[in-house]
Amino acid sequence: MFTNSDLFSYKEGTTQNNDIEIFYRDYGPDDAEPILLVQGLGGQLINWPQHLIEYLIDNNFRPIVFDNRDTGLSTRVVSDSFSDEKRGNTILRSYIRYYLRLPIKSEYTIDDMANDAVAVLDDLNILQAHVLGISMGGMIAQIIASSYSDRTKTFTLIASTASTPSPLNGPTRKVRKLLMDRTKNPSSTIDQRVNRTRKIFSEIGYQGVDLNTDEFYQNVVSAVKRGGKDDTGFGRQLTAILGSENRLDKVKSIKAPTLIIHGKEDPLIKVKNAYKTSKLIKDSKLIVISDMRHLIEPPVFDQFKQDLLKHLKN
C-alpha cells in the first residue's frame, strides 16, 4: 500500500512472526541504503522525528520503521495478568521481584521483539541493513546486532543501556512515578493522556521546549487515536524489559561498527550506561551530548547528525 504524507511518499505493510503481526512503513527508495529504526517503550512508528527521517532520505538512506508488538497497529498481546483489576499489582510486583533479583514472568522478551524486527527485513527481502535503536529500541537493536550479525551493517545506539534498568542506572524517582502512572491508568481520556504525555516529555525532553502548543496536542491525539484505547501494551513492554535475560555477553559479541549517543542529563537512563556499553563493544565510538536528555529534538540532532552520517557512510 502506497501512501503520501506532507513530506514523504512511503509504502506500508504487515509481516508475521509466528502469531504476532507487525505493521511497518518503508520510506524507500528501494535502491538506497536500508536503515531499520527501532522505537522505544510505548513508541509508535509515527513517533520518529520527521527531521531524522528527512535527513536520512536526503542522504540516500532508506528508513524502515515499524510498530513494536503491543503498540500502534501491531498485534496486542492478550494477557489475563494485565486485566484492569490486576495491572497495577503486576507491574509493582515485577519491580519488587527485579530489585530482589527474583525471576520475573513476562509475556514476551526483548529477544522476541528483535525477531519481530528481523521479520520486517525478511518481508522486504533485505539481507543487510543499518540498525538504529533508541531507549528500549536500543535494547532490541542490541539483540539484532549480536544475534543477527550478518544482517547488521552498522549499529547506532541512542539513549539506551546494555543492563536492565535499576535504581542505580535507571529513571529518576519522578520519571519512574510518571511511567508507573501510565501503566496503572491506560484507559484515560484523550485529554488526560495528552497531559500525561506532556508531563513525561517535560521531564525527559530538551529543556525550554514549549509543549503547550496546538501542534503538540494534535500529535499526541493522532498517536492516541492511531494506537486505540488499549494502552496496556506499555505495561507489558515494561515487564519484558525487566524480565529479559541479561544482555552483557551478547553485547560484548557485537562486531558491527558501533556509534553510541547519550545525553549527559538523561533522567530515564543514566549516562553511566553509555560508558559501560562503550567498554563492552570493541572499537565503538561514544558521543555524550551535554544538553541532551532522552529525546532527539532538532537542537540535539544538530549536534550529532554529521557524526551519524559519517558513521553510516563509512
Kinemage of the C-alpha trace (Angstrom):
@kinemage 1
@onewidth
@group {chain A} dominant
@subgroup {mainchain}
@vectorlist {calphas} color= white
{ca met a 1} P 0.000 0.000 0.000
{ca phe a 2} L 1.473 3.348 -1.051
{ca thr a 3} L 0.643 6.479 0.919
{ca asn a 4} L 1.573 10.144 0.623
{ca ser a 5} L 2.266 12.356 3.649
{ca asp a 6} L 3.052 16.063 3.713
{ca leu a 7} L 6.776 15.390 3.270
{ca phe a 8} L 7.229 11.821 2.097
{ca ser a 9} L 5.876 9.023 -0.019
{ca tyr a 10} L 6.107 5.581 1.526
{ca lys a 11} L 4.668 2.113 1.425
{ca glu a 12} L 3.181 0.256 4.367
{ca gly a 13} L 2.620 -3.392 5.053
{ca thr a 14} L 2.472 -6.136 7.653
{ca thr a 15} L 4.531 -9.215 8.362
{ca gln a 16} L 4.178 -12.184 10.715
{ca asn a 17} L 6.433 -13.510 13.451
{ca asn a 18} L 4.557 -16.657 14.487
{ca asp a 19} L 1.198 -15.333 15.776
{ca ile a 20} L 2.379 -11.713 16.025
{ca glu a 21} L 1.589 -9.288 13.202
{ca ile a 22} L 3.963 -6.343 12.814
{ca phe a 23} L 2.950 -3.202 10.942
{ca tyr a 24} L 5.764 -1.364 9.167
{ca arg a 25} L 6.457 1.634 6.943
{ca asp a 26} L 9.151 1.711 4.239
{ca tyr a 27} L 10.117 5.205 3.101
{ca gly a 28} L 12.233 3.911 0.223
{ca pro a 29} L 13.655 4.299 -2.310
{ca asp a 30} L 14.448 0.651 -2.909
{ca asp a 31} L 17.933 1.383 -4.278
{ca ala a 32} L 19.019 3.408 -1.225
{ca glu a 33} L 20.849 2.020 1.836
{ca pro a 34} L 18.238 0.454 4.174
{ca ile a 35} L 18.296 1.554 7.807
{ca leu a 36} L 15.991 -0.107 10.332
{ca leu a 37} L 14.833 2.225 13.112
{ca val a 38} L 13.704 0.510 16.330
{ca gln a 39} L 11.380 2.538 18.539
{ca gly a 40} L 11.376 2.802 22.344
{ca leu a 41} L 8.943 1.978 25.131
{ca gly a 42} L 5.369 2.704 24.067
{ca gly a 43} L 6.514 4.489 20.899
{ca gln a 44} L 4.783 4.087 17.533
{ca leu a 45} L 6.397 4.332 14.112
{ca ile a 46} L 4.822 7.770 13.680
{ca asn a 47} L 6.771 8.999 16.706
{ca trp a 48} L 10.093 9.058 14.855
{ca pro a 49} L 11.066 12.728 14.367
{ca gln a 50} L 10.483 13.932 10.829
{ca his a 51} L 13.808 15.779 10.856
{ca leu a 52} L 15.586 12.435 11.353
{ca ile a 53} L 13.615 10.685 8.598
{ca glu a 54} L 14.131 13.591 6.209
{ca tyr a 55} L 17.868 13.753 6.918
{ca leu a 56} L 18.305 10.045 6.191
{ca ile a 57} L 16.343 10.245 2.943
{ca asp a 58} L 18.252 13.330 1.822
{ca asn a 59} L 21.500 11.399 2.312
{ca asn a 60} L 20.459 8.391 0.232
{ca phe a 61} L 19.225 6.130 3.012
{ca arg a 62} L 16.028 4.107 3.099
{ca pro a 63} L 14.378 4.450 6.532
{ca ile a 64} L 12.250 1.490 7.609
{ca val a 65} L 10.155 1.928 10.751
{ca phe a 66} L 7.630 -0.316 12.466
{ca asp a 67} L 5.291 -0.624 15.426
{ca asn a 68} L 6.716 -2.917 18.090
{ca arg a 69} L 4.275 -5.559 19.299
{ca asp a 70} L 1.745 -4.034 21.710
{ca thr a 71} L 1.899 -0.595 20.069
{ca gly a 72} L 0.316 1.194 17.145
{ca leu a 73} L -1.198 -1.106 14.531
{ca ser a 74} L 0.765 -4.220 15.505
{ca thr a 75} L -0.671 -7.134 17.494
{ca arg a 76} L -1.787 -6.581 21.092
{ca val a 77} L -0.734 -9.490 23.270
{ca val a 78} L -3.705 -10.790 25.254
{ca ser a 79} L -2.823 -11.304 28.911
{ca asp a 80} L -5.069 -12.042 31.861
{ca ser a 81} L -2.411 -10.707 34.238
{ca phe a 82} L -2.804 -7.284 32.603
{ca ser a 83} L -6.565 -7.063 33.057
{ca asp a 84} L -7.792 -3.787 34.570
{ca glu a 85} L -8.062 -5.166 38.091
{ca lys a 86} L -4.613 -6.830 38.077
{ca arg a 87} L -2.446 -4.447 36.045
{ca gly a 88} L -1.100 -2.223 38.821
{ca asn a 89} L -0.203 -5.149 41.053
{ca thr a 90} L 1.501 -6.940 38.132
{ca ile a 91} L 3.848 -4.041 37.369
{ca leu a 92} L 4.565 -3.318 41.032
{ca arg a 93} L 5.252 -6.993 41.703
{ca ser a 94} L 7.635 -7.125 38.733
{ca tyr a 95} L 9.606 -4.148 40.060
{ca ile a 96} L 9.840 -5.671 43.539
{ca arg a 97} L 10.954 -9.033 42.160
{ca tyr a 98} L 13.539 -7.353 39.973
{ca tyr a 99} L 15.030 -5.390 42.854
{ca leu a 100} L 15.170 -8.620 44.905
{ca arg a 101} L 16.873 -10.374 41.958
{ca leu a 102} L 13.988 -12.829 41.628
{ca pro a 103} L 12.720 -14.233 38.292
{ca ile a 104} L 10.077 -12.140 36.525
{ca lys a 105} L 7.392 -13.625 34.325
{ca ser a 106} L 6.786 -11.563 31.194
{ca glu a 107} L 4.509 -12.255 28.251
{ca tyr a 108} L 7.479 -11.983 25.887
{ca thr a 109} L 11.122 -10.918 25.891
{ca ile a 110} L 13.350 -8.345 24.235
{ca asp a 111} L 14.673 -11.237 22.097
{ca asp a 112} L 11.145 -11.910 20.817
{ca met a 113} L 10.831 -8.264 19.841
{ca ala a 114} L 14.164 -8.462 17.998
{ca asn a 115} L 12.752 -11.365 15.985
{ca asp a 116} L 9.762 -9.161 15.108
{ca ala a 117} L 12.165 -6.573 13.694
{ca val a 118} L 14.063 -9.116 11.627
{ca ala a 119} L 10.732 -10.373 10.264
{ca val a 120} L 10.240 -6.886 8.791
{ca leu a 121} L 13.573 -7.134 6.965
{ca asp a 122} L 12.642 -10.605 5.736
{ca asp a 123} L 9.315 -9.378 4.390
{ca leu a 124} L 11.117 -6.642 2.436
{ca asn a 125} L 13.791 -9.088 1.185
{ca ile a 126} L 16.548 -7.041 2.817
{ca leu a 127} L 19.571 -9.177 3.618
{ca gln a 128} L 21.533 -6.492 5.473
{ca ala a 129} L 20.665 -3.104 6.963
{ca his a 130} L 21.999 -0.398 9.192
{ca val a 131} L 20.299 -0.734 12.598
{ca leu a 132} L 19.467 2.214 14.860
{ca gly a 133} L 17.626 1.871 18.164
{ca ile a 134} L 16.574 4.331 20.836
{ca ser a 135} L 15.868 3.534 24.507
{ca met a 136} L 14.025 0.169 24.647
{ca gly a 137} L 14.509 0.050 20.889
{ca gly a 138} L 18.225 0.190 21.582
{ca met a 139} L 17.892 -2.907 23.757
{ca ile a 140} L 16.092 -4.679 20.923
{ca ala a 141} L 18.700 -3.448 18.446
{ca gln a 142} L 21.472 -4.899 20.641
{ca ile a 143} L 19.941 -8.350 20.161
{ca ile a 144} L 19.675 -7.800 16.402
{ca ala a 145} L 23.319 -6.682 16.163
{ca ser a 146} L 24.540 -9.625 18.262
{ca ser a 147} L 22.241 -12.491 17.240
{ca tyr a 148} L 21.883 -11.395 13.604
{ca ser a 149} L 25.366 -10.032 12.995
{ca asp a 150} L 25.231 -10.999 9.314
{ca arg a 151} L 22.142 -8.799 8.892
{ca thr a 152} L 23.677 -5.739 10.611
{ca lys a 153} L 25.805 -3.354 8.528
{ca thr a 154} L 26.295 -0.715 11.261
{ca phe a 155} L 24.819 -0.288 14.725
{ca thr a 156} L 23.705 3.005 16.296
{ca leu a 157} L 22.577 3.062 19.927
{ca ile a 158} L 20.813 6.142 21.289
{ca ala a 159} L 19.834 6.755 24.935
{ca ser a 160} L 19.881 3.091 25.854
{ca thr a 161} L 21.573 0.520 28.082
{ca ala a 162} L 23.049 -2.981 27.979
{ca ser a 163} L 21.873 -3.606 31.550
{ca thr a 164} L 18.342 -3.898 32.869
{ca pro a 165} L 17.305 -0.559 34.451
{ca ser a 166} L 17.790 -0.443 38.215
{ca pro a 167} L 17.703 2.165 41.000
{ca leu a 168} L 21.363 2.877 40.247
{ca asn a 169} L 21.245 3.258 36.470
{ca gly a 170} L 17.547 3.700 35.694
{ca pro a 171} L 14.983 6.509 35.855
{ca thr a 172} L 14.819 9.189 38.497
{ca arg a 173} L 12.111 8.809 41.101
{ca lys a 174} L 9.908 11.450 39.424
{ca val a 175} L 10.190 9.852 35.965
{ca arg a 176} L 9.552 6.388 37.425
{ca lys a 177} L 6.367 7.706 39.067
{ca leu a 178} L 5.153 9.137 35.742
{ca leu a 179} L 5.811 5.836 33.949
{ca met a 180} L 4.019 3.872 36.671
{ca asp a 181} L 1.026 6.198 36.357
{ca arg a 182} L 0.747 5.283 32.682
{ca thr a 183} L 0.760 1.555 33.470
{ca lys a 184} L -1.922 1.974 36.132
{ca asn a 185} L -4.247 4.219 34.113
{ca pro a 186} L -4.063 3.202 30.440
{ca ser a 187} L -7.747 3.822 29.690
{ca ser a 188} L -7.682 7.556 30.404
{ca thr a 189} L -9.465 10.164 28.306
{ca ile a 190} L -7.633 11.741 25.371
{ca asp a 191} L -7.029 14.979 27.289
{ca gln a 192} L -5.705 13.033 30.277
{ca arg a 193} L -3.314 11.125 28.019
{ca val a 194} L -2.156 14.367 26.381
{ca asn a 195} L -1.472 15.915 29.778
{ca arg a 196} L 0.330 12.780 30.962
{ca thr a 197} L 2.490 12.762 27.820
{ca arg a 198} L 3.255 16.451 28.282
{ca lys a 199} L 4.431 15.791 31.854
{ca ile a 200} L 6.668 12.908 30.756
{ca phe a 201} L 8.164 14.848 27.840
{ca ser a 202} L 8.824 17.869 30.048
{ca glu a 203} L 10.909 15.596 32.297
{ca ile a 204} L 12.790 13.586 29.669
{ca gly a 205} L 12.948 16.048 26.772
{ca tyr a 206} L 15.045 19.070 25.841
{ca gln a 207} L 14.676 21.861 28.370
{ca gly a 208} L 12.949 25.033 27.304
{ca val a 209} L 10.709 23.487 24.619
{ca asp a 210} L 7.121 24.783 24.722
{ca leu a 211} L 4.794 21.777 24.932
{ca asn a 212} L 1.626 23.830 25.385
{ca thr a 213} L 1.052 24.156 21.648
{ca asp a 214} L -1.653 23.024 19.247
{ca glu a 215} L 0.955 21.048 17.320
{ca phe a 216} L 1.987 19.023 20.375
{ca tyr a 217} L -1.658 18.436 21.307
{ca gln a 218} L -2.613 17.263 17.819
{ca asn a 219} L 0.446 14.991 17.528
{ca val a 220} L -0.440 13.216 20.757
{ca val a 221} L -4.116 12.984 19.804
{ca ser a 222} L -3.161 11.441 16.447
{ca ala a 223} L -0.963 8.878 18.205
{ca val a 224} L -3.694 8.031 20.727
{ca lys a 225} L -6.314 7.582 18.003
{ca arg a 226} L -3.967 5.508 15.855
{ca gly a 227} L -2.968 3.252 18.741
{ca gly a 228} L -6.502 2.859 20.042
{ca lys a 229} L -7.916 2.944 23.549
{ca asp a 230} L -5.946 -0.104 24.698
{ca asp a 231} L -2.695 1.201 26.174
{ca thr a 232} L -1.992 -1.883 28.307
{ca gly a 233} L 0.853 -2.851 25.974
{ca phe a 234} L 3.024 -0.199 27.631
{ca gly a 235} L 2.980 -2.231 30.847
{ca arg a 236} L 3.733 -5.480 29.042
{ca gln a 237} L 6.694 -3.903 27.242
{ca leu a 238} L 7.999 -2.575 30.545
{ca thr a 239} L 7.695 -6.038 32.095
{ca ala a 240} L 9.529 -7.511 29.086
{ca ile a 241} L 12.434 -5.127 29.781
{ca leu a 242} L 12.569 -6.216 33.422
{ca gly a 243} L 12.046 -9.896 32.654
{ca ser a 244} L 14.511 -10.360 29.788
{ca glu a 245} L 17.855 -12.062 30.252
{ca asn a 246} L 20.984 -10.019 30.875
{ca arg a 247} L 22.437 -8.860 27.526
{ca leu a 248} L 26.004 -8.121 28.593
{ca asp a 249} L 27.606 -11.194 26.981
{ca lys a 250} L 25.602 -10.687 23.796
{ca val a 251} L 26.565 -7.026 23.627
{ca lys a 252} L 30.237 -7.979 24.008
{ca ser a 253} L 29.894 -10.092 20.857
{ca ile a 254} L 28.750 -7.192 18.629
{ca lys a 255} L 31.154 -6.793 15.708
{ca ala a 256} L 29.353 -4.187 13.601
{ca pro a 257} L 30.794 -0.646 13.586
{ca thr a 258} L 29.024 0.963 16.547
{ca leu a 259} L 28.115 4.552 17.411
{ca ile a 260} L 26.711 5.275 20.885
{ca ile a 261} L 24.924 8.577 21.564
{ca his a 262} L 23.718 9.581 25.014
{ca gly a 263} L 22.607 12.674 26.876
{ca lys a 264} L 24.664 13.761 29.853
{ca glu a 265} L 21.490 14.737 31.694
{ca asp a 266} L 19.311 11.748 30.702
{ca pro a 267} L 16.833 11.250 33.599
{ca leu a 268} L 15.455 7.966 32.245
{ca ile a 269} L 18.647 6.005 31.510
{ca lys a 270} L 21.673 7.495 33.248
{ca val a 271} L 24.729 8.342 31.152
{ca lys a 272} L 26.885 5.832 33.060
{ca asn a 273} L 25.095 3.182 30.960
{ca ala a 274} L 26.608 4.623 27.782
{ca tyr a 275} L 30.131 4.474 29.168
{ca lys a 276} L 29.595 0.860 30.254
{ca thr a 277} L 28.191 -0.167 26.874
{ca ser a 278} L 31.043 1.554 25.056
{ca lys a 279} L 33.538 -0.515 27.038
{ca leu a 280} L 31.657 -3.699 26.152
{ca ile a 281} L 31.643 -3.117 22.372
{ca lys a 282} L 35.124 -3.148 20.907
{ca asp a 283} L 36.102 -0.066 18.874
{ca ser a 284} L 32.733 1.618 19.458
{ca lys a 285} L 32.542 5.409 19.361
{ca leu a 286} L 30.764 7.255 22.178
{ca ile a 287} L 29.291 10.744 21.918
{ca val a 288} L 27.925 12.323 25.104
{ca ile a 289} L 25.861 15.466 24.490
{ca ser a 290} L 25.816 17.918 27.391
{ca asp a 291} L 22.307 19.358 26.932
{ca met a 292} L 20.627 16.188 25.642
{ca arg a 293} L 18.241 14.339 27.912
{ca his a 294} L 16.364 11.336 26.460
{ca leu a 295} L 14.905 12.556 23.173
{ca ile a 296} L 16.355 13.725 19.850
{ca glu a 297} L 14.773 17.115 19.278
{ca pro a 298} L 16.241 19.308 16.485
{ca pro a 299} L 18.788 21.134 18.726
{ca val a 300} L 20.051 17.748 19.910
{ca phe a 301} L 20.043 16.109 16.486
{ca asp a 302} L 22.001 19.026 15.008
{ca gln a 303} L 24.854 18.190 17.397
{ca phe a 304} L 25.363 14.620 16.206
{ca lys a 305} L 23.856 14.296 12.729
{ca gln a 306} L 27.196 14.754 10.959
{ca asp a 307} L 28.772 12.086 13.172
{ca leu a 308} L 25.834 9.796 12.414
{ca leu a 309} L 26.219 10.349 8.676
{ca lys a 310} L 29.947 9.685 8.804
{ca his a 311} L 29.312 6.502 10.802
{ca leu a 312} L 26.725 5.249 8.308
{ca lys a 313} L 28.748 6.197 5.239
{ca asn a 314} L 31.931 4.548 6.477
